[in-house]
Amino acid sequence: LLLSCKIKIVEPFFVPPARQASARHSPSDLLPPSSSASCSTSEAPLTNLRAVPLSHELHWLDEFEDEDGEAPPALGQSIADGEVVVSVPGVASPEECDALFRAALESRERRETAAARGRSRFSVSDPDAFGSDVVLACDEILLRVLDYLDENVPSVYDTLFWPGSDTWADWQPLNARLEQPSTPPDRALEETCDSLRDLYMMGELEWSEGEPAINVYEGGGYFGAHKDHLALTVLIPLTSPAENFEGGGTGYWSGNRDASENPEGDPDVVLKPPAGSALVFGGDVTHAGMPVESGFRSVFVCSFSTRTPASQEDRLHGMKAPPVTSANFKGTL
């Protein structure tokens, strides 16, 4: 059963220190228990994310269980535990989404080979795919999401990214080898990077291979079930259901680490937000790009963690052209 509600952050709440061993602050984003969620919001337009508090919608994969009156965890912890997908509306305008989608379609038309499984992926950092206008637009849109999380859901940074945390590794998702990461970030970053924006601007994030990227799904196109294996994924649809495509959407399976990357049965939740929304979720969540029946579905996507001494060199460039790549590097596909 999917439980969705919209949360507008109004004022900070106190959280007992024992529940925030990995956090620097008492977070301002406590979750309401699922049994008594009271949700209201006003739909403010996106103008200046650093000044206008938007609302975000919570899509629960696993409901919070209130045991003996225990306070619910901070939202960043629930994201890390794969209990919830957060949707932030209006992070990109219709014009911005359309421009990025059209740029990806142009790159698709220049391809000499057919798209595998009906999906084309173009690394934003690939100069053969995109010009500087696309890079700058993606940079601006991603910063809006990071700024929103920093200001309205600070426990995302505190739980999953803060370099000063003694329990940083404990909150990270399993890597692709199904191992718990054991190399923490350089503690010196604590002095220079106080937010997701800081980590991004200072080049202190590790990215999924070939990302940030823009994916284009044509009729019959899909992305099979998988986990992203990095702390956080931001997925922004550039096209809207019904208007641009039929079918599609992002499917999610509950269970977090207990859910296989080859799950049996249909996903527990399929989300199809309008273009310009941002879906935010953790790296242990099994999810899939559902098959598109007709039309074109396109998304801007990136998965990332705090950079560590163990990070591979070709996972650190972000939207800049990669200075080096490994032998099996997978960028534009």
C-alpha positions as CSV (number, residue, x, y, z in Angstrom):
1,L,0.0,0.0,0.0
2,L,1.4,3.4,-1.0
3,L,1.0,6.2,1.5
4,S,1.7,9.6,0.1
5,C,1.5,12.9,1.9
6,K,2.9,16.4,1.4
7,I,5.1,18.0,4.0
8,K,5.8,21.7,4.3
9,I,8.6,22.5,6.7
10,V,7.5,25.2,9.1
11,E,9.8,25.1,12.1
12,P,12.5,22.8,13.6
13,F,11.7,20.0,16.0
14,F,13.8,18.6,18.8
15,V,15.1,15.2,18.4
16,P,16.8,13.3,21.3
17,P,20.6,13.2,20.8
18,A,20.6,9.4,20.9
19,R,18.6,9.3,17.7
20,Q,21.0,11.7,16.0
21,A,24.5,10.1,16.6
22,S,25.4,10.8,13.0
23,A,24.0,14.3,12.7
24,R,25.4,17.7,13.5
25,H,22.0,19.4,14.0
26,S,18.6,18.5,15.3
27,P,16.9,18.1,11.9
28,S,13.9,20.2,10.8
29,D,12.3,17.3,8.9
30,L,10.8,14.8,11.3
31,L,8.4,12.4,9.7
32,P,4.9,12.0,10.9
33,P,4.1,8.4,12.0
34,S,2.3,6.6,9.2
35,S,-0.7,6.0,11.3
36,S,-1.3,9.6,12.1
37,A,0.1,11.6,9.1
38,S,-1.7,14.9,8.9
39,C,-0.6,16.5,5.6
40,S,-1.3,19.9,4.2
41,T,0.6,22.2,1.8
42,S,0.4,25.2,-0.4
43,E,1.6,24.8,-4.0
44,A,4.2,27.7,-4.2
45,P,5.7,28.2,-7.7
46,L,9.4,27.7,-8.2
47,T,11.1,31.1,-8.2
48,N,14.0,31.2,-5.8
49,L,14.5,27.9,-4.0
50,R,16.8,29.5,-1.4
51,A,14.0,31.9,-0.4
52,V,10.7,30.1,-1.2
53,P,10.0,26.9,0.8
54,L,8.3,24.4,-1.5
55,S,6.5,21.3,-0.4
56,H,7.6,17.8,-1.0
57,E,5.6,14.6,-1.3
58,L,6.5,11.4,0.5
59,H,5.8,8.0,-1.2
60,W,6.2,5.3,1.4
61,L,7.7,1.9,0.4
62,D,7.8,0.7,4.0
63,E,5.6,2.3,6.6
64,F,7.1,3.5,9.9
65,E,6.1,1.3,12.8
66,D,5.5,3.2,16.0
67,E,7.0,1.1,18.8
68,D,6.3,2.2,22.4
69,G,5.9,5.8,21.4
70,E,9.3,6.0,19.8
71,A,9.9,9.2,17.8
72,P,10.0,8.6,14.0
73,P,13.4,8.9,12.4
74,A,14.6,11.9,10.4
75,L,13.7,11.9,6.8
76,G,17.3,11.5,5.7
77,Q,17.5,8.3,7.8
78,S,14.3,6.9,6.2
79,I,15.8,7.7,2.7
80,A,19.0,5.9,3.7
81,D,16.9,2.9,4.9
82,G,14.9,2.8,1.6
83,E,11.6,3.4,3.3
84,V,10.5,6.4,1.2
85,V,10.8,8.2,-2.1
86,V,10.7,12.0,-1.9
87,S,9.2,14.0,-4.8
88,V,9.9,17.7,-5.1
89,P,7.7,19.5,-7.6
90,G,8.7,22.2,-10.0
91,V,12.5,22.1,-9.9
92,A,12.6,22.7,-13.7
93,S,10.4,24.7,-15.9
94,P,8.5,23.2,-18.9
95,E,10.8,25.2,-21.2
96,E,13.9,23.9,-19.5
97,C,12.6,20.3,-19.7
98,D,11.7,20.6,-23.3
99,A,15.1,22.1,-24.2
100,L,17.0,19.2,-22.6
101,F,14.7,16.6,-24.1
102,R,15.1,18.1,-27.6
103,A,18.9,18.2,-27.1
104,A,18.9,14.5,-26.2
105,L,16.6,13.6,-29.1
106,E,19.1,15.4,-31.5
107,S,21.9,13.3,-30.0
108,R,19.8,10.2,-30.4
109,E,19.2,11.0,-34.1
110,R,23.0,11.3,-34.7
111,R,23.6,7.8,-33.4
112,E,24.8,5.2,-35.8
113,T,23.5,2.2,-33.9
114,A,20.1,1.3,-32.5
115,A,19.4,1.9,-28.8
116,A,19.8,-1.2,-26.7
117,R,16.5,-2.2,-25.0
118,G,15.0,1.0,-26.5
119,R,17.0,3.2,-24.2
120,S,19.6,5.8,-25.1
121,R,21.8,7.3,-22.4
122,F,23.9,10.5,-23.0
123,S,26.4,11.7,-20.4
124,V,26.0,15.4,-19.8
125,S,29.8,15.6,-19.7
126,D,30.1,14.1,-23.2
127,P,31.1,16.9,-25.6
128,D,30.0,14.8,-28.6
129,A,26.5,14.6,-27.2
130,F,25.9,18.1,-25.7
131,G,27.1,21.7,-25.8
132,S,27.8,24.0,-22.9
133,D,24.1,25.2,-22.9
134,V,22.9,21.7,-21.8
135,V,25.7,21.4,-19.2
136,L,24.8,24.8,-17.7
137,A,21.1,24.0,-17.6
138,C,21.7,20.6,-15.9
139,D,24.0,22.3,-13.4
140,E,21.4,24.9,-12.5
141,I,18.6,22.4,-12.1
142,L,20.6,20.0,-10.0
143,L,21.7,22.9,-7.7
144,R,18.1,23.8,-7.2
145,V,17.5,20.3,-5.9
146,L,20.6,20.3,-3.7
147,D,19.6,23.7,-2.3
148,Y,16.1,22.5,-1.6
149,L,17.4,19.4,0.3
150,D,20.0,21.5,2.2
151,E,17.3,24.0,3.4
152,N,14.3,21.8,3.9
153,V,15.6,18.3,4.5
154,P,19.0,18.8,6.2
155,S,19.1,15.3,7.6
156,V,19.9,14.0,4.0
157,Y,23.3,15.7,4.3
158,D,23.7,14.9,8.0
159,T,23.0,11.2,7.6
160,L,24.4,10.3,4.2
161,F,27.1,12.9,3.3
162,W,28.5,14.7,6.3
163,P,32.3,14.0,6.3
164,G,32.5,14.6,10.0
165,S,30.3,11.7,10.9
166,D,31.8,8.8,12.8
167,T,29.0,6.6,11.4
168,W,29.2,7.7,7.7
169,A,30.1,4.3,6.4
170,D,27.2,2.6,8.4
171,W,24.6,4.7,6.5
172,Q,26.0,4.1,3.0
173,P,24.3,1.6,0.7
174,L,26.1,-1.6,-0.3
175,N,28.4,-1.1,-3.3
176,A,28.2,-3.1,-6.6
177,R,30.1,-5.9,-5.0
178,L,27.5,-6.0,-2.2
179,E,30.0,-4.9,0.3
180,Q,29.6,-2.2,3.0
181,P,31.8,0.8,2.2
182,S,34.6,1.1,4.8
183,T,36.7,4.0,3.6
184,P,35.2,7.3,5.0
185,P,35.6,10.7,3.5
186,D,38.6,12.9,4.3
187,R,37.7,14.5,7.7
188,A,39.3,17.8,6.4
189,L,36.1,18.2,4.2
190,E,34.2,18.9,7.4
191,E,35.9,22.3,7.5
192,T,35.1,23.3,3.9
193,C,31.9,21.5,2.9
194,D,28.9,22.2,5.1
195,S,26.2,21.2,2.7
196,L,25.3,19.2,-0.5
197,R,25.9,22.4,-2.5
198,D,29.4,22.8,-1.0
199,L,30.3,19.2,-1.8
200,Y,29.1,19.6,-5.4
201,M,30.7,23.0,-6.0
202,M,34.0,21.8,-4.5
203,G,34.1,18.6,-6.7
204,E,33.8,16.3,-3.6
205,L,31.2,14.0,-4.9
206,E,31.6,10.5,-6.5
207,W,29.1,9.8,-9.3
208,S,27.7,6.7,-10.9
209,E,29.5,5.8,-14.1
210,G,28.6,8.1,-16.9
211,E,26.4,10.3,-14.8
212,P,24.8,12.9,-14.6
213,A,23.1,11.7,-17.8
214,I,19.9,12.2,-19.8
215,N,18.1,8.9,-20.7
216,V,15.6,8.7,-23.6
217,Y,13.2,5.7,-23.8
218,E,11.3,5.0,-27.0
219,G,8.4,2.7,-27.5
220,G,9.3,-0.7,-25.9
221,G,12.2,0.9,-24.1
222,Y,12.9,0.1,-20.4
223,F,15.6,-0.1,-17.8
224,G,15.7,-3.4,-15.8
225,A,15.5,-3.6,-12.1
226,H,18.7,-2.5,-10.3
227,K,20.1,-0.7,-7.3
228,D,22.3,2.4,-7.7
229,H,24.7,1.6,-4.9
230,L,25.5,5.3,-4.1
231,A,24.1,7.4,-1.3
232,L,21.4,9.3,-3.2
233,T,19.7,9.3,-6.6
234,V,18.0,12.4,-8.1
235,L,15.8,11.6,-11.1
236,I,14.0,14.4,-12.9
237,P,11.5,13.6,-15.7
238,L,11.8,15.8,-18.8
239,T,8.6,14.6,-20.4
240,S,5.2,14.0,-18.9
241,P,2.9,10.9,-18.9
242,A,-0.1,10.9,-21.3
243,E,1.2,14.1,-22.9
244,N,4.5,12.6,-24.2
245,F,4.3,8.9,-23.6
246,E,2.2,6.0,-22.5
247,G,3.3,3.4,-20.0
248,G,6.7,4.0,-18.4
249,G,7.4,5.5,-15.0
250,T,9.8,4.4,-12.3
251,G,8.9,1.2,-10.4
252,Y,10.1,0.7,-6.8
253,W,10.2,-2.5,-4.7
254,S,9.9,-2.3,-1.0
255,G,12.4,-4.1,1.3
256,N,15.5,-2.1,0.6
257,R,18.5,-4.4,1.0
258,D,16.3,-7.4,1.4
259,A,14.9,-6.8,-2.1
260,S,16.7,-8.6,-4.9
261,E,18.0,-6.8,-8.0
262,N,16.1,-9.5,-9.9
263,P,12.8,-9.2,-8.1
264,E,9.9,-11.5,-8.7
265,G,6.6,-9.9,-9.4
266,D,5.6,-6.3,-10.2
267,P,7.0,-3.3,-8.3
268,D,5.1,-2.1,-5.2
269,V,5.0,1.4,-6.4
270,V,5.2,3.0,-9.9
271,L,5.7,6.8,-9.9
272,K,5.0,9.0,-13.0
273,P,5.4,12.6,-11.9
274,P,5.1,15.4,-14.4
275,A,8.1,16.8,-16.1
276,G,10.2,19.1,-13.9
277,S,9.6,17.2,-10.7
278,A,12.5,15.5,-8.8
279,L,12.4,12.0,-7.3
280,V,14.9,11.5,-4.5
281,F,15.7,8.1,-3.1
282,G,18.5,5.9,-1.5
283,G,21.0,3.6,-3.2
284,D,19.8,0.3,-1.7
285,V,16.3,0.7,-3.3
286,T,15.5,-1.7,-6.1
287,H,13.9,0.2,-8.9
288,A,13.3,0.0,-12.7
289,G,12.5,2.2,-15.7
290,M,9.1,0.6,-16.6
291,P,8.5,-0.3,-20.3
292,V,7.3,2.6,-22.5
293,E,4.3,1.6,-24.7
294,S,4.5,4.6,-27.1
295,G,6.0,8.0,-27.4
296,F,9.2,9.2,-25.7
297,R,10.0,9.2,-22.0
298,S,13.1,11.2,-21.0
299,V,14.8,11.7,-17.6
300,F,17.8,13.6,-16.2
301,V,19.4,11.4,-13.6
302,C,22.4,11.2,-11.3
303,S,23.5,9.1,-8.4
304,F,26.2,10.3,-6.0
305,S,28.0,9.9,-2.7
306,T,30.6,11.9,-0.8
307,R,34.0,11.4,-2.4
308,T,36.5,9.2,-0.5
309,P,40.1,8.2,-1.0
310,A,38.7,5.0,-2.5
311,S,36.7,6.7,-5.2
312,Q,37.7,5.9,-8.8
313,E,39.2,8.8,-10.8
314,D,36.7,8.5,-13.6
315,R,33.7,8.8,-11.2
316,L,34.7,12.3,-9.9
317,H,34.3,14.6,-12.9
318,G,30.5,15.1,-12.7
319,M,29.4,17.3,-15.6
320,K,33.0,18.1,-16.7
321,A,34.5,16.0,-19.5
322,P,36.3,13.0,-17.9
323,P,40.1,13.5,-17.8
324,V,40.6,9.8,-17.7
325,T,38.4,6.7,-18.1
326,S,38.9,3.1,-17.2
327,A,39.0,0.4,-19.9
328,N,35.4,-0.5,-19.4
329,F,34.0,3.0,-18.8
330,K,30.4,3.3,-19.7
331,G,29.5,6.9,-20.5
332,T,27.1,7.6,-23.4
333,L,25.3,4.4,-24.4
